[in-house]
Amino acid sequence: MTTKISHLHYEKVHSTQNLLKSQLLDQKSSIEKEEVVQNILISTSNQSNGVGRHGNKWDSFKNSLAFSFTIKTDPTKNLPTLPLELSAYLAEWLNLKTGKKLKVKWPNDILTINGEKCGGILCHYINPKIIIAGIGLNYGPINFESNNLYKTKPGFISDKIELSENDKKTLPLDFYKFFLERYPSKENRLASWEKLCIHMNKPVKISHSENSFKEGIFKGIGSNGEAILELENKRQEKFMSGSLNIIS
């Protein structure tokens, strides 16, 4: 059975995520009446004001993909683990498309094997029925300003890829179909995520602010997607949120 998808592609938008949010607000009355919510995908060739975590800006480049889509909530799924599951699906799909092996960083980053950030995921809980997922990917070579204060050095997936305008439309749709076909599965994607984790059993720092942080050895993730750190006294502590940096 073919999954129905409403795909809207724009030459230029400020933010695919904010645009999708506004479209869902327009549908609010029908959603509240418990009518079927369709799978909606918005992609763009040029995103001028992409949204990152904690209100940060996600920079868009010539060889970047930017898209957002809806995910219908499933009572059998644990919502806090969704960004982790998405990153595992994304790394798998990118490996199939490009042949490149990628890594993940808690809680929602895609990295090259050299530890450069080539993708990010942002999930927003809209209402009990819908989550919006936004994805940004540096698919091919990028040029970035080295004086920018990036927390993780930017990178890209493949130096052999130059995205066409058609690629920026068709690749997001290809991933969305890939995800929708697999997400209903009860497969444990958290185990897949841990295998891809670039900082497993390595020293990391999890920060909530400049003066509020903990350092320890990353020991994996809990059932709700928590980061598990082993502190100096061998005591383990779980973190549901925060910014993670690998200590070199």
C-alpha positions as protocol buffer text, in pm:
chain_id: "A"
residue {
  index: 1
  type: MET
  ca { x: 0 y: 0 z: 0 }
}
residue {
  index: 2
  type: THR
  ca { x: 143 y: 338 z: -105 }
}
residue {
  index: 3
  type: THR
  ca { x: 167 y: 600 z: 168 }
}
residue {
  index: 4
  type: LYS
  ca { x: -1 y: 926 z: 72 }
}
residue {
  index: 5
  type: ILE
  ca { x: 226 y: 1229 z: 105 }
}
residue {
  index: 6
  type: SER
  ca { x: 151 y: 1595 z: 44 }
}
residue {
  index: 7
  type: HIS
  ca { x: 483 y: 1738 z: -78 }
}
residue {
  index: 8
  type: LEU
  ca { x: 528 y: 2113 z: -118 }
}
residue {
  index: 9
  type: HIS
  ca { x: 858 y: 2238 z: -259 }
}
residue {
  index: 10
  type: TYR
  ca { x: 957 y: 2605 z: -264 }
}
residue {
  index: 11
  type: GLU
  ca { x: 1239 y: 2784 z: -439 }
}
residue {
  index: 12
  type: LYS
  ca { x: 1309 y: 2990 z: -126 }
}
residue {
  index: 13
  type: VAL
  ca { x: 1165 y: 3009 z: 226 }
}
residue {
  index: 14
  type: HIS
  ca { x: 1278 y: 3151 z: 560 }
}
residue {
  index: 15
  type: SER
  ca { x: 1226 y: 2821 z: 744 }
}
residue {
  index: 16
  type: THR
  ca { x: 1061 y: 2498 z: 631 }
}
residue {
  index: 17
  type: GLN
  ca { x: 977 y: 2420 z: 993 }
}
residue {
  index: 18
  type: ASN
  ca { x: 803 y: 2750 z: 1063 }
}
residue {
  index: 19
  type: LEU
  ca { x: 617 y: 2728 z: 732 }
}
residue {
  index: 20
  type: LEU
  ca { x: 494 y: 2379 z: 815 }
}
residue {
  index: 21
  type: LYS
  ca { x: 385 y: 2497 z: 1161 }
}
residue {
  index: 22
  type: SER
  ca { x: 179 y: 2777 z: 1008 }
}
residue {
  index: 23
  type: GLN
  ca { x: 13 y: 2536 z: 766 }
}
residue {
  index: 24
  type: LEU
  ca { x: -80 y: 2303 z: 1051 }
}
residue {
  index: 25
  type: LEU
  ca { x: -233 y: 2593 z: 1242 }
}
residue {
  index: 26
  type: ASP
  ca { x: -454 y: 2656 z: 940 }
}
residue {
  index: 27
  type: GLN
  ca { x: -569 y: 2295 z: 966 }
}
residue {
  index: 28
  type: LYS
  ca { x: -620 y: 2311 z: 1342 }
}
residue {
  index: 29
  type: SER
  ca { x: -999 y: 2287 z: 1333 }
}
residue {
  index: 30
  type: SER
  ca { x: -997 y: 1971 z: 1124 }
}
residue {
  index: 31
  type: ILE
  ca { x: -727 y: 1815 z: 1345 }
}
residue {
  index: 32
  type: GLU
  ca { x: -934 y: 1882 z: 1657 }
}
residue {
  index: 33
  type: LYS
  ca { x: -1228 y: 1709 z: 1490 }
}
residue {
  index: 34
  type: GLU
  ca { x: -1007 y: 1396 z: 1472 }
}
residue {
  index: 35
  type: GLU
  ca { x: -999 y: 1388 z: 1095 }
}
residue {
  index: 36
  type: VAL
  ca { x: -709 y: 1197 z: 940 }
}
residue {
  index: 37
  type: VAL
  ca { x: -390 y: 1403 z: 937 }
}
residue {
  index: 38
  type: GLN
  ca { x: -196 y: 1354 z: 617 }
}
residue {
  index: 39
  type: ASN
  ca { x: 178 y: 1315 z: 586 }
}
residue {
  index: 40
  type: ILE
  ca { x: 308 y: 1659 z: 491 }
}
residue {
  index: 41
  type: LEU
  ca { x: 658 y: 1736 z: 361 }
}
residue {
  index: 42
  type: ILE
  ca { x: 796 y: 2081 z: 289 }
}
residue {
  index: 43
  type: SER
  ca { x: 1131 y: 2117 z: 114 }
}
residue {
  index: 44
  type: THR
  ca { x: 1316 y: 2411 z: -33 }
}
residue {
  index: 45
  type: SER
  ca { x: 1604 y: 2493 z: -264 }
}
residue {
  index: 46
  type: ASN
  ca { x: 1713 y: 2785 z: -45 }
}
residue {
  index: 47
  type: GLN
  ca { x: 1642 y: 2830 z: 326 }
}
residue {
  index: 48
  type: SER
  ca { x: 1740 y: 3173 z: 454 }
}
residue {
  index: 49
  type: ASN
  ca { x: 1667 y: 3141 z: 825 }
}
residue {
  index: 50
  type: GLY
  ca { x: 1684 y: 2775 z: 928 }
}
residue {
  index: 51
  type: VAL
  ca { x: 1611 y: 2690 z: 1291 }
}
residue {
  index: 52
  type: GLY
  ca { x: 1856 y: 2497 z: 1510 }
}
residue {
  index: 53
  type: ARG
  ca { x: 1845 y: 2387 z: 1873 }
}
residue {
  index: 54
  type: HIS
  ca { x: 1800 y: 2649 z: 2148 }
}
residue {
  index: 55
  type: GLY
  ca { x: 1699 y: 2907 z: 1887 }
}
residue {
  index: 56
  type: ASN
  ca { x: 2033 y: 2889 z: 1705 }
}
residue {
  index: 57
  type: LYS
  ca { x: 2045 y: 2948 z: 1330 }
}
residue {
  index: 58
  type: TRP
  ca { x: 2111 y: 2656 z: 1095 }
}
residue {
  index: 59
  type: ASP
  ca { x: 2324 y: 2780 z: 806 }
}
residue {
  index: 60
  type: SER
  ca { x: 2222 y: 2672 z: 456 }
}
residue {
  index: 61
  type: PHE
  ca { x: 2467 y: 2624 z: 169 }
}
residue {
  index: 62
  type: LYS
  ca { x: 2451 y: 2556 z: -204 }
}
residue {
  index: 63
  type: ASN
  ca { x: 2485 y: 2180 z: -148 }
}
residue {
  index: 64
  type: SER
  ca { x: 2254 y: 2163 z: 153 }
}
residue {
  index: 65
  type: LEU
  ca { x: 1916 y: 1999 z: 192 }
}
residue {
  index: 66
  type: ALA
  ca { x: 1651 y: 2160 z: 411 }
}
residue {
  index: 67
  type: PHE
  ca { x: 1313 y: 2000 z: 476 }
}
residue {
  index: 68
  type: SER
  ca { x: 1049 y: 1944 z: 741 }
}
residue {
  index: 69
  type: PHE
  ca { x: 772 y: 1687 z: 772 }
}
residue {
  index: 70
  type: THR
  ca { x: 496 y: 1565 z: 996 }
}
residue {
  index: 71
  type: ILE
  ca { x: 508 y: 1246 z: 1203 }
}
residue {
  index: 72
  type: LYS
  ca { x: 184 y: 1106 z: 1338 }
}
residue {
  index: 73
  type: THR
  ca { x: 224 y: 1008 z: 1701 }
}
residue {
  index: 74
  type: ASP
  ca { x: 202 y: 638 z: 1777 }
}
residue {
  index: 75
  type: PRO
  ca { x: 97 y: 513 z: 2123 }
}
residue {
  index: 76
  type: THR
  ca { x: 350 y: 229 z: 2090 }
}
residue {
  index: 77
  type: LYS
  ca { x: 638 y: 473 z: 2039 }
}
residue {
  index: 78
  type: ASN
  ca { x: 834 y: 663 z: 2301 }
}
residue {
  index: 79
  type: LEU
  ca { x: 831 y: 1027 z: 2187 }
}
residue {
  index: 80
  type: PRO
  ca { x: 1148 y: 1145 z: 2371 }
}
residue {
  index: 81
  type: THR
  ca { x: 1356 y: 897 z: 2170 }
}
residue {
  index: 82
  type: LEU
  ca { x: 1229 y: 1020 z: 1832 }
}
residue {
  index: 83
  type: PRO
  ca { x: 1527 y: 1250 z: 1749 }
}
residue {
  index: 84
  type: LEU
  ca { x: 1764 y: 961 z: 1822 }
}
residue {
  index: 85
  type: GLU
  ca { x: 1565 y: 720 z: 1608 }
}
residue {
  index: 86
  type: LEU
  ca { x: 1547 y: 975 z: 1326 }
}
residue {
  index: 87
  type: SER
  ca { x: 1924 y: 1022 z: 1328 }
}
residue {
  index: 88
  type: ALA
  ca { x: 1976 y: 645 z: 1305 }
}
residue {
  index: 89
  type: TYR
  ca { x: 1734 y: 623 z: 1010 }
}
residue {
  index: 90
  type: LEU
  ca { x: 1899 y: 922 z: 846 }
}
residue {
  index: 91
  type: ALA
  ca { x: 2250 y: 776 z: 880 }
}
residue {
  index: 92
  type: GLU
  ca { x: 2125 y: 447 z: 733 }
}
residue {
  index: 93
  type: TRP
  ca { x: 1955 y: 620 z: 440 }
}
residue {
  index: 94
  type: LEU
  ca { x: 2258 y: 840 z: 368 }
}
residue {
  index: 95
  type: ASN
  ca { x: 2482 y: 534 z: 365 }
}
residue {
  index: 96
  type: LEU
  ca { x: 2255 y: 373 z: 107 }
}
residue {
  index: 97
  type: LYS
  ca { x: 2248 y: 690 z: -107 }
}
residue {
  index: 98
  type: THR
  ca { x: 2614 y: 792 z: -86 }
}
residue {
  index: 99
  type: GLY
  ca { x: 2807 y: 491 z: 44 }
}
residue {
  index: 100
  type: LYS
  ca { x: 2943 y: 708 z: 328 }
}
residue {
  index: 101
  type: LYS
  ca { x: 2953 y: 578 z: 684 }
}
residue {
  index: 102
  type: LEU
  ca { x: 2836 y: 846 z: 925 }
}
residue {
  index: 103
  type: LYS
  ca { x: 2822 y: 890 z: 1300 }
}
residue {
  index: 104
  type: VAL
  ca { x: 2571 y: 1040 z: 1543 }
}
residue {
  index: 105
  type: LYS
  ca { x: 2610 y: 1270 z: 1843 }
}
residue {
  index: 106
  type: TRP
  ca { x: 2362 y: 1302 z: 2127 }
}
residue {
  index: 107
  type: PRO
  ca { x: 2096 y: 1420 z: 2104 }
}
residue {
  index: 108
  type: ASN
  ca { x: 2033 y: 1502 z: 1737 }
}
residue {
  index: 109
  type: ASP
  ca { x: 2344 y: 1552 z: 1521 }
}
residue {
  index: 110
  type: ILE
  ca { x: 2482 y: 1367 z: 1220 }
}
residue {
  index: 111
  type: LEU
  ca { x: 2863 y: 1370 z: 1195 }
}
residue {
  index: 112
  type: THR
  ca { x: 3126 y: 1258 z: 950 }
}
residue {
  index: 113
  type: ILE
  ca { x: 3369 y: 990 z: 1067 }
}
residue {
  index: 114
  type: ASN
  ca { x: 3610 y: 1279 z: 1137 }
}
residue {
  index: 115
  type: GLY
  ca { x: 3363 y: 1436 z: 1378 }
}
residue {
  index: 116
  type: GLU
  ca { x: 3247 y: 1724 z: 1159 }
}
residue {
  index: 117
  type: LYS
  ca { x: 2878 y: 1815 z: 1175 }
}
residue {
  index: 118
  type: CYS
  ca { x: 2701 y: 1750 z: 846 }
}
residue {
  index: 119
  type: GLY
  ca { x: 2340 y: 1724 z: 966 }
}
residue {
  index: 120
  type: GLY
  ca { x: 2099 y: 1822 z: 1238 }
}
residue {
  index: 121
  type: ILE
  ca { x: 1749 y: 1723 z: 1346 }
}
residue {
  index: 122
  type: LEU
  ca { x: 1493 y: 1927 z: 1536 }
}
residue {
  index: 123
  type: CYS
  ca { x: 1162 y: 1782 z: 1658 }
}
residue {
  index: 124
  type: HIS
  ca { x: 865 y: 1985 z: 1783 }
}
residue {
  index: 125
  type: TYR
  ca { x: 562 y: 1839 z: 1961 }
}
residue {
  index: 126
  type: ILE
  ca { x: 267 y: 2022 z: 1807 }
}
residue {
  index: 127
  type: ASN
  ca { x: -27 y: 1845 z: 1969 }
}
residue {
  index: 128
  type: PRO
  ca { x: -116 y: 1490 z: 2084 }
}
residue {
  index: 129
  type: LYS
  ca { x: -139 y: 1378 z: 1722 }
}
residue {
  index: 130
  type: ILE
  ca { x: 146 y: 1548 z: 1539 }
}
residue {
  index: 131
  type: ILE
  ca { x: 520 y: 1605 z: 1567 }
}
residue {
  index: 132
  type: ILE
  ca { x: 717 y: 1818 z: 1322 }
}
residue {
  index: 133
  type: ALA
  ca { x: 1067 y: 1705 z: 1233 }
}
residue {
  index: 134
  type: GLY
  ca { x: 1306 y: 1947 z: 1066 }
}
residue {
  index: 135
  type: ILE
  ca { x: 1626 y: 1826 z: 897 }
}
residue {
  index: 136
  type: GLY
  ca { x: 1924 y: 2012 z: 760 }
}
residue {
  index: 137
  type: LEU
  ca { x: 2198 y: 1826 z: 572 }
}
residue {
  index: 138
  type: ASN
  ca { x: 2525 y: 1939 z: 417 }
}
residue {
  index: 139
  type: TYR
  ca { x: 2505 y: 1681 z: 141 }
}
residue {
  index: 140
  type: GLY
  ca { x: 2792 y: 1804 z: -79 }
}
residue {
  index: 141
  type: PRO
  ca { x: 3091 y: 2038 z: -38 }
}
residue {
  index: 142
  type: ILE
  ca { x: 3026 y: 2362 z: 152 }
}
residue {
  index: 143
  type: ASN
  ca { x: 3214 y: 2686 z: 211 }
}
residue {
  index: 144
  type: PHE
  ca { x: 3176 y: 2828 z: 559 }
}
residue {
  index: 145
  type: GLU
  ca { x: 3336 y: 3118 z: 743 }
}
residue {
  index: 146
  type: SER
  ca { x: 3607 y: 2975 z: 968 }
}
residue {
  index: 147
  type: ASN
  ca { x: 3574 y: 3268 z: 1208 }
}
residue {
  index: 148
  type: ASN
  ca { x: 3216 y: 3170 z: 1299 }
}
residue {
  index: 149
  type: LEU
  ca { x: 3191 y: 3023 z: 1649 }
}
residue {
  index: 150
  type: TYR
  ca { x: 3049 y: 2682 z: 1557 }
}
residue {
  index: 151
  type: LYS
  ca { x: 3028 y: 2446 z: 1856 }
}
residue {
  index: 152
  type: THR
  ca { x: 3110 y: 2158 z: 1621 }
}
residue {
  index: 153
  type: LYS
  ca { x: 3312 y: 2217 z: 1305 }
}
residue {
  index: 154
  type: PRO
  ca { x: 3086 y: 2199 z: 998 }
}
residue {
  index: 155
  type: GLY
  ca { x: 3144 y: 1928 z: 740 }
}
residue {
  index: 156
  type: PHE
  ca { x: 2971 y: 1758 z: 450 }
}
residue {
  index: 157
  type: ILE
  ca { x: 2878 y: 1406 z: 351 }
}
residue {
  index: 158
  type: SER
  ca { x: 3047 y: 1363 z: 13 }
}
residue {
  index: 159
  type: ASP
  ca { x: 3291 y: 1570 z: -193 }
}
residue {
  index: 160
  type: LYS
  ca { x: 3168 y: 1399 z: -510 }
}
residue {
  index: 161
  type: ILE
  ca { x: 2814 y: 1540 z: -498 }
}
residue {
  index: 162
  type: GLU
  ca { x: 2681 y: 1863 z: -646 }
}
residue {
  index: 163
  type: LEU
  ca { x: 2311 y: 1900 z: -575 }
}
residue {
  index: 164
  type: SER
  ca { x: 2081 y: 2001 z: -858 }
}
residue {
  index: 165
  type: GLU
  ca { x: 1756 y: 2189 z: -800 }
}
residue {
  index: 166
  type: ASN
  ca { x: 1572 y: 1865 z: -869 }
}
residue {
  index: 167
  type: ASP
  ca { x: 1783 y: 1683 z: -606 }
}
residue {
  index: 168
  type: LYS
  ca { x: 1672 y: 1935 z: -346 }
}
residue {
  index: 169
  type: LYS
  ca { x: 1314 y: 1832 z: -417 }
}
residue {
  index: 170
  type: THR
  ca { x: 1344 y: 1458 z: -475 }
}
residue {
  index: 171
  type: LEU
  ca { x: 1595 y: 1360 z: -203 }
}
residue {
  index: 172
  type: PRO
  ca { x: 1381 y: 1488 z: 90 }
}
residue {
  index: 173
  type: LEU
  ca { x: 1084 y: 1296 z: -52 }
}
residue {
  index: 174
  type: ASP
  ca { x: 1297 y: 984 z: -87 }
}
residue {
  index: 175
  type: PHE
  ca { x: 1402 y: 1000 z: 280 }
}
residue {
  index: 176
  type: TYR
  ca { x: 1048 y: 1071 z: 401 }
}
residue {
  index: 177
  type: LYS
  ca { x: 921 y: 762 z: 219 }
}
residue {
  index: 178
  type: PHE
  ca { x: 1213 y: 561 z: 358 }
}
residue {
  index: 179
  type: PHE
  ca { x: 1128 y: 673 z: 712 }
}
residue {
  index: 180
  type: LEU
  ca { x: 751 y: 621 z: 685 }
}
residue {
  index: 181
  type: GLU
  ca { x: 800 y: 266 z: 559 }
}
residue {
  index: 182
  type: ARG
  ca { x: 1021 y: 174 z: 856 }
}
residue {
  index: 183
  type: TYR
  ca { x: 902 y: 379 z: 1151 }
}
residue {
  index: 184
  type: PRO
  ca { x: 601 y: 155 z: 1235 }
}
residue {
  index: 185
  type: SER
  ca { x: 847 y: -130 z: 1298 }
}
residue {
  index: 186
  type: LYS
  ca { x: 914 y: -233 z: 1658 }
}
residue {
  index: 187
  type: GLU
  ca { x: 1285 y: -268 z: 1584 }
}
residue {
  index: 188
  type: ASN
  ca { x: 1504 y: -124 z: 1860 }
}
residue {
  index: 189
  type: ARG
  ca { x: 1658 y: 177 z: 1687 }
}
residue {
  index: 190
  type: LEU
  ca { x: 1825 y: 290 z: 2010 }
}
residue {
  index: 191
  type: ALA
  ca { x: 2065 y: -3 z: 1981 }
}
residue {
  index: 192
  type: SER
  ca { x: 2139 y: 107 z: 1624 }
}
residue {
  index: 193
  type: TRP
  ca { x: 2199 y: 461 z: 1749 }
}
residue {
  index: 194
  type: GLU
  ca { x: 2450 y: 344 z: 2011 }
}
residue {
  index: 195
  type: LYS
  ca { x: 2647 y: 155 z: 1745 }
}
residue {
  index: 196
  type: LEU
  ca { x: 2674 y: 478 z: 1544 }
}
residue {
  index: 197
  type: CYS
  ca { x: 2758 y: 699 z: 1844 }
}
residue {
  index: 198
  type: ILE
  ca { x: 3091 y: 881 z: 1795 }
}
residue {
  index: 199
  type: HIS
  ca { x: 3144 y: 946 z: 2166 }
}
residue {
  index: 200
  type: MET
  ca { x: 3052 y: 610 z: 2322 }
}
residue {
  index: 201
  type: ASN
  ca { x: 3280 y: 540 z: 2620 }
}
residue {
  index: 202
  type: LYS
  ca { x: 3458 y: 872 z: 2565 }
}
residue {
  index: 203
  type: PRO
  ca { x: 3490 y: 1175 z: 2796 }
}
residue {
  index: 204
  type: VAL
  ca { x: 3223 y: 1437 z: 2727 }
}
residue {
  index: 205
  type: LYS
  ca { x: 3079 y: 1754 z: 2879 }
}
residue {
  index: 206
  type: ILE
  ca { x: 2706 y: 1817 z: 2896 }
}
residue {
  index: 207
  type: SER
  ca { x: 2621 y: 2184 z: 2948 }
}
residue {
  index: 208
  type: HIS
  ca { x: 2301 y: 2370 z: 3027 }
}
residue {
  index: 209
  type: SER
  ca { x: 2484 y: 2703 z: 3048 }
}
residue {
  index: 210
  type: GLU
  ca { x: 2840 y: 2828 z: 3062 }
}
residue {
  index: 211
  type: ASN
  ca { x: 2853 y: 2774 z: 3438 }
}
residue {
  index: 212
  type: SER
  ca { x: 2630 y: 2467 z: 3462 }
}
residue {
  index: 213
  type: PHE
  ca { x: 2781 y: 2147 z: 3325 }
}
residue {
  index: 214
  type: LYS
  ca { x: 2890 y: 1795 z: 3411 }
}
residue {
  index: 215
  type: GLU
  ca { x: 3184 y: 1597 z: 3276 }
}
residue {
  index: 216
  type: GLY
  ca { x: 3207 y: 1221 z: 3257 }
}
residue {
  index: 217
  type: ILE
  ca { x: 3234 y: 914 z: 3037 }
}
residue {
  index: 218
  type: PHE
  ca { x: 2942 y: 865 z: 2799 }
}
residue {
  index: 219
  type: LYS
  ca { x: 2800 y: 517 z: 2870 }
}
residue {
  index: 220
  type: GLY
  ca { x: 2496 y: 508 z: 2642 }
}
residue {
  index: 221
  type: ILE
  ca { x: 2134 y: 617 z: 2640 }
}
residue {
  index: 222
  type: GLY
  ca { x: 1840 y: 532 z: 2864 }
}
residue {
  index: 223
  type: SER
  ca { x: 1498 y: 409 z: 2756 }
}
residue {
  index: 224
  type: ASN
  ca { x: 1374 y: 768 z: 2727 }
}
residue {
  index: 225
  type: GLY
  ca { x: 1675 y: 887 z: 2529 }
}
residue {
  index: 226
  type: GLU
  ca { x: 1865 y: 1018 z: 2831 }
}
residue {
  index: 227
  type: ALA
  ca { x: 2242 y: 1053 z: 2807 }
}
residue {
  index: 228
  type: ILE
  ca { x: 2409 y: 833 z: 3069 }
}
residue {
  index: 229
  type: LEU
  ca { x: 2736 y: 966 z: 3210 }
}
residue {
  index: 230
  type: GLU
  ca { x: 2975 y: 792 z: 3445 }
}
residue {
  index: 231
  type: LEU
  ca { x: 3111 y: 1059 z: 3677 }
}
residue {
  index: 232
  type: GLU
  ca { x: 3444 y: 1068 z: 3864 }
}
residue {
  index: 233
  type: ASN
  ca { x: 3314 y: 860 z: 4152 }
}
residue {
  index: 234
  type: LYS
  ca { x: 3187 y: 589 z: 3910 }
}
residue {
  index: 235
  type: ARG
  ca { x: 2832 y: 702 z: 3985 }
}
residue {
  index: 236
  type: GLN
  ca { x: 2607 y: 720 z: 3680 }
}
residue {
  index: 237
  type: GLU
  ca { x: 2381 y: 1016 z: 3612 }
}
residue {
  index: 238
  type: LYS
  ca { x: 2117 y: 1064 z: 3343 }
}
residue {
  index: 239
  type: PHE
  ca { x: 2056 y: 1383 z: 3143 }
}
residue {
  index: 240
  type: MET
  ca { x: 1740 y: 1450 z: 2944 }
}
residue {
  index: 241
  type: SER
  ca { x: 1868 y: 1770 z: 2783 }
}
residue {
  index: 242
  type: GLY
  ca { x: 2176 y: 1980 z: 2735 }
}
residue {
  index: 243
  type: SER
  ca { x: 2452 y: 2050 z: 2485 }
}
residue {
  index: 244
  type: LEU
  ca { x: 2713 y: 1776 z: 2453 }
}
residue {
  index: 245
  type: ASN
  ca { x: 3078 y: 1835 z: 2362 }
}
residue {
  index: 246
  type: ILE
  ca { x: 3343 y: 1569 z: 2323 }
}
residue {
  index: 247
  type: ILE
  ca { x: 3648 y: 1634 z: 2541 }
}
residue {
  index: 248
  type: SER
  ca { x: 3960 y: 1585 z: 2335 }
}
